[in-house]
């Protein structure tokens, strides 16, 4: 939402090319189509929410498109910007080593750098196939443009794997927090693991804050985190609980 009360969002599909759109819904209810993706170099299937900066530019991710030589014919995904004139620019197109299928929103620090996760890619030996278990990345803005830095490559083991659509939170000290839908306690879910809550500290070390065990605690945390001023985290797990339909949980320091 902007200061005037207008809302901004994405659709995963359709639009004139069936690859999704970026839209604005004005406070008075008027709908404006800002951009339609082609599924090519500009990206496709923007499944996450958007980031709005102080100048009115929008930032997001697409799970597909970008470099179509990567994961052909669909591409490995992008980070994009739609400016105030509704022009779309690809800030980065992913390859397999950097991560693929970025399906989470981005966050921005005070210097304008962006942070998020990819669902797969990174370690090709992870997950029993060539896709990998995902990454945490930073997209740094400098005078030469945008440069991607991989901050962590998930192994799918104790550190977690497949950070589905959670993205990350960032605190004032530069530590990042998020969830991974797999990994952690590998005796859970037939060796895949039931997921983790993690911290990636400012020194680049990943710390597992909690490993889900299924059952009453839940499993497969697929959504993002909330964190209050006392450092308590809140979130959801898509499986587990009394009837195996998921849980709402909090994690205290």
Secondary structure, DSSP 8 states (H G I E B T S, - for coil): --TTS-EEEEESSBSTTSB-EEEEE-TTS-EEEEEE--SSTT-B---S--EE-TTS-EEEEESB-S-TTTTTTT---EEEEE-TT--EEEEEE--TTT-B---S--EE-TTS-EEEEESB-S-TTGGGSSS-S-EEEEEEEETTEEEEEEEEE--SSTT-B---S---EE-TTS-EEEEESB-SSTTSGGGT---EEEEE-TTS-EEEEEE--BGGGBB---S--EE-TTS-EEEEESB-STTSS-EEEEE--
